[in-house]
Amino acid sequence: MKVIVVKDYQAMSDLGAEIIANTIKANPSCTLGLATGSSPIGTYQNLVKAYENKEISFKDVKTYNLDEYCGISRSHPQSYYYFMHDNLFNHVDVREENVHIPAVSNDSLDEDCKKYNDMLHEASIDLQLLGIGGNGHIGFNEPGTPFTQETFIVELTEKTRQDNKRFFQSIDEVPTHAITMGIQNIMQAKKILMLISGTSKADAVVKLLSGEITPDFPASILNNHPDVTVIIDQDAYSKM
Ligand code: GLP
């Protein structure tokens, strides 16, 4: 695991975008695994700038998102479908047919998971972008999720719902379930880029970098992946 400590959120976002832009330049038809949350927003803003400056094009890029809430529609401002379009896809030349975001159809959750999982099996993700939950979750793989898990419906922990409450009017509005790539899907990516910012992630950084691998802290499995870069800002690194 390559650890890069940077000054602040902006520096993390600059480097994050540079790594992704270089991936696109090296292979304009690459496949990216994308994440939501506040961690990647600055990175996406930089990628939009790079597109506007004609440094990169998403014309042939394929994308697969990690996860999506259950129980809110794609048009809900807090859906991850909405987030991705609002922060990235609406501002670049990605083709909608190349965008993949897990979805729940309300017919059969098992079918929804199988459908997304089959897509992931056919894809080959060149670079997977990740944030980290305060409890170590990646995607929405909460503590205790087996490392062999593939796409599934997860019941969100109270901690995760509280962490994400800031985006909703009240805790009652925060979805209780989500569909997420499993840890095994995430680990299949050729490269992984994790972004960690802020003091609220300082304990998570200590656990991640301790090297102990345990399902109680899902992100710890990244220690077993051959090509992981973690960009950590000084606030998040402050307990090291
Ligand atoms: C959500 C997402 C994760 C994300 C995490 C951290 O729960 N499902 O993919 O990494 O939040 O979010 P933030 O970057 O806002 O701290």
Boltz pocket constraint, residues with backbone or C-beta under 6 A from the ligand:
constraints:
  - pocket:
      binder: B
      contacts: [[A, 35], [A, 36], [A, 37], [A, 38], [A, 39], [A, 40], [A, 66], [A, 67], [A, 130], [A, 131], [A, 132], [A, 133], [A, 134], [A, 137], [A, 138], [A, 139], [A, 140], [A, 160], [A, 164]]
      max_distance: 6.0
